[in-house]
Amino acid sequence: MAGQRAFAQDKFPGKPVTLIVPQPAGGDADVVCRSLQAKMQEVLGQAVIIDNRGGAGGNIGTALGAKAAPDGYTVTFVNQGTMALNPSLYPSPGYKVENFAPVTQLTSIDLVIVAHPSVPANNLKEFLELARKEPGKYTYGTAGNGSANHLAGEMLKSMAKVDITHVPYKGGGPAIIAALGGEVSTVVAFPLAALPHIRGGKLKALAVTGKTRSKALPEVPTVAESGVTGYEFASWMGLMVPKGTPDPIVQTLQRAAAAALKDKEVAARLSSGMTEAVGGSPKEFGDLIALEGQRWSRMIKQFGMKID
């Protein structure tokens, strides 16, 4: 039996690999995974099938990935929301971080706060002034309750002392669509999905959440520059497999993802969208998840953030 398992590992992958993306098509998670798909297929020698399973702040798809067989044929896309936030926000998200083994961190990302053109503010400072004058009138959309966007928005509300109503959607794509239609005043967005609409004049960029301005939007101030001193928020994305997946298989998947991230076209697309490619080791990603889980558990309690 042990010999058969070793043989199976040596031949991995011998069939297509499914990549569960716990967000709907059209959002940044989907864009990142589809950017990597072709190169990963080339390296693995097998098809990589993307399976979008959005809903419940990423919990539905992530729980599905946690229950998969530990054979490397089901990989789960994870992010700050599903690994570092949801375990502290939801009484029972349907999975535990311990159900997974890390493969690699894919990206590090600053978010961008965008507004519908009808909002009478050209930057975040002006928008916050409007929100203070009319508490509760303005809204911000996110990829869902418990998402990184949600926490970034709640941090902004708390630190800026403003009353802006949170409107959760079932993924970043639907949130952007809502902003385009004027359904919400603003969206705390992942940039890959938002940038085409900013450049096309359909959305206004009010601020970026990182420590410094983005090369992709050099004219847009940071949140800290907009009067919210000390504000800084960056998110991340990665890949995980069910706990118990043999290490040689994990290493094969890590090498495929890292190779895809180093591809010139992929790297250019990500960097143009305010997204830094990482591609580190499984241990490095595991250490990051543990550190982030502790950090955001404290922050969630500090800001009194709850699922609404």
Number of C-alpha atoms within 10 A of each C-alpha: 6 7 8 9 12 13 11 14 18 12 11 20 19 13 13 15 20 17 22 24 24 30 31 21 20 16 22 24 26 24 17 21 22 17 18 23 20 14 21 24 18 14 15 20 15 15 16 24 15 19 18 17 18 22 19 23 28 29 25 17 24 31 18 16 27 24 16 16 14 19 20 24 22 24 27 28 29 27 25 23 27 26 24 25 25 28 21 21 20 16 9 11 18 15 20 15 21 11 15 24 23 25 30 26 29 27 19 17 22 23 25 28 28 32 32 24 18 10 16 12 17 16 20 25 19 13 19 23 12 17 17 16 11 13 12 13 13 19 17 25 29 32 33 26 26 28 26 28 29 27 23 21 24 23 21 20 18 15 15 18 13 19 19 22 18 22 21 24 20 19 27 32 24 21 27 31 15 20 22 21 12 16 16 23 25 31 32 28 32 28 26 25 20 30 23 13 17 17 12 9 12 17 25 25 27 24 27 31 26 21 16 15 19 23 12 14 18 11 12 22 21 25 28 19 18 20 14 19 11 11 19 19 20 16 19 21 24 26 26 31 30 24 18 14 17 17 14 14 22 22 15 17 26 24 20 20 28 21 17 25 25 16 12 10 12 21 18 15 15 21 16 17 23 24 26 18 22 19 24 18 17 21 14 14 23 19 12 15 21 13 12 16 21 13 13 20 16 13 15 17 12 11 14 11 17 14 12 8
